[in-house]
Amino acid sequence: MSDTAAFEAGSLAALWAARYREGVAPGALPDEAMLRHLMAHRSVRAYRPDPLPEGVLEGAMAAGQSASTSSNLQVWSVVAVEDAERRARLSELAGGQAHIRQAPLFLAWLVDLSRLARLGARLSHATEGLDYLETFLVGVVDAALAAQNAAAFFEAQGLGIVYIGGLRNHPEQVARELRLPDRCMAVFGMCVGYPDMARPAAIKPRLAQAVVLHRECYDVSGEDAAVGRYDGIDEAFQREQGLAPRAWSDAMVRRVAGPQSLNGRDRLREALGALGFALR
Amino acid sequence: MSDTAAFEAGSLAALWAARYREGVAPGALPDEAMLRHLMAHRSVRAYRPDPLPEGVLEGAMAAGQSASTSSNLQVWSVVAVEDAERRARLSELAGGQAHIRQAPLFLAWLVDLSRLARLGARLSHATEGLDYLETFLVGVVDAALAAQNAAAFFEAQGLGIVYIGGLRNHPEQVARELRLPDRCMAVFGMCVGYPDMARPAAIKPRLAQAVVLHRECYDVSGEDAAVGRYDGIDEAFQREQGLAPRAWSDAMVRRVAGPQSLNGRDRLREALGALGFALR
């Protein structure tokens, strides 16, 4: 079954078939609509220029801020970029991704420890805990939880999104472009806009659940066989998309071969140091 | 308005009032149901013992795996723990949180670089890129995106969840308990179960959007005033919940005062090293 059919039909069975290409969806669920929404996600890399309707960004922020945040610290922020020239510059910094230019809205999701640093200064209180990897990690997790809520909301509005990890290619330049204070870092970006239906995005198949879900303890039995099947599934998907066929295993291993395969992000730790994160 | 009323009414206006206690919700939105679902989140710390219905964990995994994952690397996994004794031990390791014992399901969300290490070994290919902070960060972000999709799905099923950052208090012991391989770390946990309605959880108010959302560039104008208002909002919330009133600013700054306030997580970097993450 084609992915487009899955999208049009919108049935859980069709979405499951597109996402896993094996197995079947669970039976009756009290609220299937949420699962259908979430399973229908695909990363959109072709956008119409139409701006977002009024109130949608505010809705996305409310969704994002409603996600959990460790100890209510709220150590994340967002910069919403609409200016076309700034988007063009960010596009270059992220490796020349054309969709950052194209989509009307670009969100830079920030690990933001600067707010607590400012509060500490105002209250004349030490904030040495900001210098630890733990606190940085809280910011990363909480920014991602918030972003994913925002993504789910955007998609429910008929908008498309794509996450931009390329925002970590040049962290210091991105920080300058967005005038980020010390201890503030754009951990990933997100394009938001209406998908260009002339260039539809596809649901990407994923590893079988048995590979990712472990019961009681971590267990690799069955992994080799499942990954073997997935290599075939991914290769078929690549062909359908007109992309070079490849074995997933091989492609992923190449992606993490060494520092040269990380698009400059092998210097992330150095960049974070320059931005005021000691990461003790 | 009470939080319970907001939950019962379920209107966007009521949820907005509970979440921000100032401002008003955006006007007409094409799909308001998703926003209502996401805004209704509250962390549940009191559970009934009833197990999850069949298929719900599989649905949550499908939701989680449908979230974006950088370059399709899929460097995260989950261990689902139902065994009561194992949950009791994990509860102790996470600082004695009773809800881990109480909720029928505990999910340990893993940054899992071990799968690619195994694939690299099988293909006799270098995977030196796994030793970089960047690759660890991809795992953290992708695990969080997946977890938040799962959370949204669980909540749509009438279940409650709470994230457990305390799983980072003793990373090596948690890894031993779950028999995690090298280069695999439980980055946070999640309790899942039916909320005990005799001890209802409340919607926690958050900072005004203007503090967290920046337009074009980072901007702190207005932050002091908004945080001042929020200190009052949070204090009122604490009183309503029968908790010690406090100023949010002050409480948060104390939380990051120094290594002694991090619940042992000041040694996270050392623990990650012991688990095989070089974090170059």
HADDOCK unambig.tbl for C-alpha pairs under 7 A between the chains (distance, minus, plus):
assign (segid A and resid 26 and name CA) (segid B and resid 55 and name CA) 4.90 0.50 0.50
assign (segid A and resid 26 and name CA) (segid B and resid 58 and name CA) 6.89 0.50 0.50
assign (segid A and resid 26 and name CA) (segid B and resid 59 and name CA) 6.69 0.50 0.50
assign (segid A and resid 27 and name CA) (segid B and resid 55 and name CA) 6.66 0.50 0.50
assign (segid A and resid 30 and name CA) (segid B and resid 157 and name CA) 5.91 0.50 0.50
assign (segid A and resid 31 and name CA) (segid B and resid 156 and name CA) 6.03 0.50 0.50
assign (segid A and resid 31 and name CA) (segid B and resid 157 and name CA) 5.79 0.50 0.50
assign (segid A and resid 34 and name CA) (segid B and resid 153 and name CA) 6.11 0.50 0.50
assign (segid A and resid 34 and name CA) (segid B and resid 156 and name CA) 6.57 0.50 0.50
assign (segid A and resid 35 and name CA) (segid B and resid 63 and name CA) 6.14 0.50 0.50
assign (segid A and resid 35 and name CA) (segid B and resid 153 and name CA) 6.14 0.50 0.50
assign (segid A and resid 38 and name CA) (segid B and resid 63 and name CA) 5.55 0.50 0.50
assign (segid A and resid 38 and name CA) (segid B and resid 66 and name CA) 6.53 0.50 0.50
assign (segid A and resid 38 and name CA) (segid B and resid 149 and name CA) 6.92 0.50 0.50
assign (segid A and resid 39 and name CA) (segid B and resid 62 and name CA) 6.78 0.50 0.50
assign (segid A and resid 39 and name CA) (segid B and resid 63 and name CA) 5.58 0.50 0.50
assign (segid A and resid 39 and name CA) (segid B and resid 66 and name CA) 5.18 0.50 0.50
assign (segid A and resid 41 and name CA) (segid B and resid 66 and name CA) 6.26 0.50 0.50
assign (segid A and resid 41 and name CA) (segid B and resid 67 and name CA) 6.86 0.50 0.50
assign (segid A and resid 55 and name CA) (segid B and resid 26 and name CA) 4.91 0.50 0.50
assign (segid A and resid 55 and name CA) (segid B and resid 27 and name CA) 6.65 0.50 0.50
assign (segid A and resid 58 and name CA) (segid B and resid 26 and name CA) 6.88 0.50 0.50
assign (segid A and resid 59 and name CA) (segid B and resid 26 and name CA) 6.69 0.50 0.50
assign (segid A and resid 61 and name CA) (segid B and resid 209 and name CA) 6.91 0.50 0.50
assign (segid A and resid 62 and name CA) (segid B and resid 39 and name CA) 6.78 0.50 0.50
assign (segid A and resid 63 and name CA) (segid B and resid 35 and name CA) 6.15 0.50 0.50
assign (segid A and resid 63 and name CA) (segid B and resid 38 and name CA) 5.56 0.50 0.50
assign (segid A and resid 63 and name CA) (segid B and resid 39 and name CA) 5.58 0.50 0.50
assign (segid A and resid 65 and name CA) (segid B and resid 206 and name CA) 6.77 0.50 0.50
assign (segid A and resid 66 and name CA) (segid B and resid 38 and name CA) 6.53 0.50 0.50
assign (segid A and resid 66 and name CA) (segid B and resid 39 and name CA) 5.18 0.50 0.50
assign (segid A and resid 66 and name CA) (segid B and resid 41 and name CA) 6.26 0.50 0.50
assign (segid A and resid 67 and name CA) (segid B and resid 41 and name CA) 6.85 0.50 0.50
assign (segid A and resid 70 and name CA) (segid B and resid 165 and name CA) 6.98 0.50 0.50
assign (segid A and resid 73 and name CA) (segid B and resid 252 and name CA) 6.06 0.50 0.50
assign (segid A and resid 77 and name CA) (segid B and resid 212 and name CA) 4.62 0.50 0.50
assign (segid A and resid 77 and name CA) (segid B and resid 213 and name CA) 6.08 0.50 0.50
assign (segid A and resid 78 and name CA) (segid B and resid 212 and name CA) 6.19 0.50 0.50
assign (segid A and resid 78 and name CA) (segid B and resid 213 and name CA) 5.04 0.50 0.50
assign (segid A and resid 78 and name CA) (segid B and resid 214 and name CA) 6.00 0.50 0.50
assign (segid A and resid 79 and name CA) (segid B and resid 213 and name CA) 6.01 0.50 0.50
assign (segid A and resid 79 and name CA) (segid B and resid 214 and name CA) 4.57 0.50 0.50
assign (segid A and resid 79 and name CA) (segid B and resid 215 and name CA) 5.65 0.50 0.50
assign (segid A and resid 79 and name CA) (segid B and resid 216 and name CA) 6.10 0.50 0.50
assign (segid A and resid 79 and name CA) (segid B and resid 217 and name CA) 6.25 0.50 0.50
assign (segid A and resid 79 and name CA) (segid B and resid 218 and name CA) 6.47 0.50 0.50
assign (segid A and resid 80 and name CA) (segid B and resid 214 and name CA) 6.10 0.50 0.50
assign (segid A and resid 80 and name CA) (segid B and resid 215 and name CA) 5.05 0.50 0.50
assign (segid A and resid 80 and name CA) (segid B and resid 216 and name CA) 5.67 0.50 0.50
assign (segid A and resid 81 and name CA) (segid B and resid 215 and name CA) 6.31 0.50 0.50
assign (segid A and resid 81 and name CA) (segid B and resid 216 and name CA) 4.59 0.50 0.50
assign (segid A and resid 82 and name CA) (segid B and resid 216 and name CA) 6.88 0.50 0.50
assign (segid A and resid 116 and name CA) (segid B and resid 253 and name CA) 6.26 0.50 0.50
assign (segid A and resid 119 and name CA) (segid B and resid 249 and name CA) 6.46 0.50 0.50
assign (segid A and resid 119 and name CA) (segid B and resid 253 and name CA) 6.91 0.50 0.50
assign (segid A and resid 120 and name CA) (segid B and resid 253 and name CA) 5.76 0.50 0.50
assign (segid A and resid 126 and name CA) (segid B and resid 257 and name CA) 5.15 0.50 0.50
assign (segid A and resid 127 and name CA) (segid B and resid 253 and name CA) 6.38 0.50 0.50
assign (segid A and resid 127 and name CA) (segid B and resid 256 and name CA) 5.26 0.50 0.50
assign (segid A and resid 127 and name CA) (segid B and resid 257 and name CA) 4.33 0.50 0.50
assign (segid A and resid 127 and name CA) (segid B and resid 258 and name CA) 6.09 0.50 0.50
assign (segid A and resid 128 and name CA) (segid B and resid 256 and name CA) 6.54 0.50 0.50
assign (segid A and resid 128 and name CA) (segid B and resid 257 and name CA) 5.49 0.50 0.50
assign (segid A and resid 128 and name CA) (segid B and resid 258 and name CA) 4.46 0.50 0.50
assign (segid A and resid 129 and name CA) (segid B and resid 256 and name CA) 4.29 0.50 0.50
assign (segid A and resid 129 and name CA) (segid B and resid 257 and name CA) 5.36 0.50 0.50
assign (segid A and resid 129 and name CA) (segid B and resid 258 and name CA) 4.09 0.50 0.50
assign (segid A and resid 129 and name CA) (segid B and resid 259 and name CA) 5.55 0.50 0.50
assign (segid A and resid 130 and name CA) (segid B and resid 256 and name CA) 6.07 0.50 0.50
assign (segid A and resid 132 and name CA) (segid B and resid 266 and name CA) 6.23 0.50 0.50
assign (segid A and resid 133 and name CA) (segid B and resid 268 and name CA) 6.81 0.50 0.50
assign (segid A and resid 133 and name CA) (segid B and resid 269 and name CA) 6.45 0.50 0.50
assign (segid A and resid 134 and name CA) (segid B and resid 265 and name CA) 6.07 0.50 0.50
assign (segid A and resid 134 and name CA) (segid B and resid 266 and name CA) 6.57 0.50 0.50
assign (segid A and resid 134 and name CA) (segid B and resid 268 and name CA) 6.23 0.50 0.50
assign (segid A and resid 140 and name CA) (segid B and resid 141 and name CA) 6.65 0.50 0.50
assign (segid A and resid 141 and name CA) (segid B and resid 140 and name CA) 6.67 0.50 0.50
assign (segid A and resid 141 and name CA) (segid B and resid 141 and name CA) 6.25 0.50 0.50
assign (segid A and resid 141 and name CA) (segid B and resid 144 and name CA) 5.79 0.50 0.50
assign (segid A and resid 144 and name CA) (segid B and resid 141 and name CA) 5.79 0.50 0.50
assign (segid A and resid 144 and name CA) (segid B and resid 144 and name CA) 5.80 0.50 0.50
assign (segid A and resid 144 and name CA) (segid B and resid 145 and name CA) 5.77 0.50 0.50
assign (segid A and resid 145 and name CA) (segid B and resid 144 and name CA) 5.78 0.50 0.50
assign (segid A and resid 145 and name CA) (segid B and resid 145 and name CA) 5.86 0.50 0.50
assign (segid A and resid 145 and name CA) (segid B and resid 148 and name CA) 5.52 0.50 0.50
assign (segid A and resid 148 and name CA) (segid B and resid 145 and name CA) 5.52 0.50 0.50
assign (segid A and resid 148 and name CA) (segid B and resid 148 and name CA) 6.48 0.50 0.50
assign (segid A and resid 149 and name CA) (segid B and resid 38 and name CA) 6.93 0.50 0.50
assign (segid A and resid 153 and name CA) (segid B and resid 34 and name CA) 6.12 0.50 0.50
assign (segid A and resid 153 and name CA) (segid B and resid 35 and name CA) 6.13 0.50 0.50
assign (segid A and resid 156 and name CA) (segid B and resid 31 and name CA) 6.01 0.50 0.50
assign (segid A and resid 156 and name CA) (segid B and resid 34 and name CA) 6.59 0.50 0.50
assign (segid A and resid 157 and name CA) (segid B and resid 30 and name CA) 5.92 0.50 0.50
assign (segid A and resid 157 and name CA) (segid B and resid 31 and name CA) 5.79 0.50 0.50
assign (segid A and resid 165 and name CA) (segid B and resid 70 and name CA) 6.99 0.50 0.50
assign (segid A and resid 178 and name CA) (segid B and resid 216 and name CA) 6.81 0.50 0.50
assign (segid A and resid 178 and name CA) (segid B and resid 217 and name CA) 4.51 0.50 0.50
assign (segid A and resid 178 and name CA) (segid B and resid 218 and name CA) 6.01 0.50 0.50
assign (segid A and resid 179 and name CA) (segid B and resid 217 and name CA) 5.67 0.50 0.50
assign (segid A and resid 179 and name CA) (segid B and resid 218 and name CA) 5.62 0.50 0.50
assign (segid A and resid 180 and name CA) (segid B and resid 218 and name CA) 5.56 0.50 0.50
assign (segid A and resid 206 and name CA) (segid B and resid 65 and name CA) 6.80 0.50 0.50
assign (segid A and resid 209 and name CA) (segid B and resid 61 and name CA) 6.92 0.50 0.50
assign (segid A and resid 212 and name CA) (segid B and resid 77 and name CA) 4.61 0.50 0.50
assign (segid A and resid 212 and name CA) (segid B and resid 78 and name CA) 6.19 0.50 0.50
assign (segid A and resid 213 and name CA) (segid B and resid 77 and name CA) 6.08 0.50 0.50
assign (segid A and resid 213 and name CA) (segid B and resid 78 and name CA) 5.04 0.50 0.50
assign (segid A and resid 213 and name CA) (segid B and resid 79 and name CA) 6.02 0.50 0.50
assign (segid A and resid 214 and name CA) (segid B and resid 78 and name CA) 6.01 0.50 0.50
assign (segid A and resid 214 and name CA) (segid B and resid 79 and name CA) 4.58 0.50 0.50
assign (segid A and resid 214 and name CA) (segid B and resid 80 and name CA) 6.10 0.50 0.50
assign (segid A and resid 215 and name CA) (segid B and resid 79 and name CA) 5.67 0.50 0.50
assign (segid A and resid 215 and name CA) (segid B and resid 80 and name CA) 5.06 0.50 0.50
assign (segid A and resid 215 and name CA) (segid B and resid 81 and name CA) 6.31 0.50 0.50
assign (segid A and resid 216 and name CA) (segid B and resid 79 and name CA) 6.12 0.50 0.50
assign (segid A and resid 216 and name CA) (segid B and resid 80 and name CA) 5.67 0.50 0.50
assign (segid A and resid 216 and name CA) (segid B and resid 81 and name CA) 4.59 0.50 0.50
assign (segid A and resid 216 and name CA) (segid B and resid 82 and name CA) 6.88 0.50 0.50
assign (segid A and resid 216 and name CA) (segid B and resid 178 and name CA) 6.82 0.50 0.50
assign (segid A and resid 217 and name CA) (segid B and resid 79 and name CA) 6.24 0.50 0.50
assign (segid A and resid 217 and name CA) (segid B and resid 178 and name CA) 4.52 0.50 0.50
assign (segid A and resid 217 and name CA) (segid B and resid 179 and name CA) 5.68 0.50 0.50
assign (segid A and resid 218 and name CA) (segid B and resid 79 and name CA) 6.48 0.50 0.50
assign (segid A and resid 218 and name CA) (segid B and resid 178 and name CA) 6.02 0.50 0.50
assign (segid A and resid 218 and name CA) (segid B and resid 179 and name CA) 5.61 0.50 0.50
assign (segid A and resid 218 and name CA) (segid B and resid 180 and name CA) 5.57 0.50 0.50
assign (segid A and resid 249 and name CA) (segid B and resid 119 and name CA) 6.47 0.50 0.50
assign (segid A and resid 252 and name CA) (segid B and resid 73 and name CA) 6.07 0.50 0.50
assign (segid A and resid 253 and name CA) (segid B and resid 116 and name CA) 6.24 0.50 0.50
assign (segid A and resid 253 and name CA) (segid B and resid 119 and name CA) 6.89 0.50 0.50
assign (segid A and resid 253 and name CA) (segid B and resid 120 and name CA) 5.74 0.50 0.50
assign (segid A and resid 253 and name CA) (segid B and resid 127 and name CA) 6.38 0.50 0.50
assign (segid A and resid 256 and name CA) (segid B and resid 127 and name CA) 5.26 0.50 0.50
assign (segid A and resid 256 and name CA) (segid B and resid 128 and name CA) 6.54 0.50 0.50
assign (segid A and resid 256 and name CA) (segid B and resid 129 and name CA) 4.28 0.50 0.50
assign (segid A and resid 256 and name CA) (segid B and resid 130 and name CA) 6.07 0.50 0.50
assign (segid A and resid 257 and name CA) (segid B and resid 126 and name CA) 5.13 0.50 0.50
assign (segid A and resid 257 and name CA) (segid B and resid 127 and name CA) 4.32 0.50 0.50
assign (segid A and resid 257 and name CA) (segid B and resid 128 and name CA) 5.48 0.50 0.50
assign (segid A and resid 257 and name CA) (segid B and resid 129 and name CA) 5.35 0.50 0.50
assign (segid A and resid 258 and name CA) (segid B and resid 127 and name CA) 6.11 0.50 0.50
assign (segid A and resid 258 and name CA) (segid B and resid 128 and name CA) 4.49 0.50 0.50
assign (segid A and resid 258 and name CA) (segid B and resid 129 and name CA) 4.11 0.50 0.50
assign (segid A and resid 259 and name CA) (segid B and resid 129 and name CA) 5.55 0.50 0.50
assign (segid A and resid 265 and name CA) (segid B and resid 134 and name CA) 6.10 0.50 0.50
assign (segid A and resid 266 and name CA) (segid B and resid 132 and name CA) 6.22 0.50 0.50
assign (segid A and resid 266 and name CA) (segid B and resid 134 and name CA) 6.59 0.50 0.50
assign (segid A and resid 268 and name CA) (segid B and resid 133 and name CA) 6.82 0.50 0.50
assign (segid A and resid 268 and name CA) (segid B and resid 134 and name CA) 6.25 0.50 0.50
assign (segid A and resid 269 and name CA) (segid B and resid 133 and name CA) 6.45 0.50 0.50
assign (segid A and resid 269 and name CA) (segid B and resid 280 and name CA) 6.80 0.50 0.50
assign (segid A and resid 280 and name CA) (segid B and resid 269 and name CA) 6.81 0.50 0.50
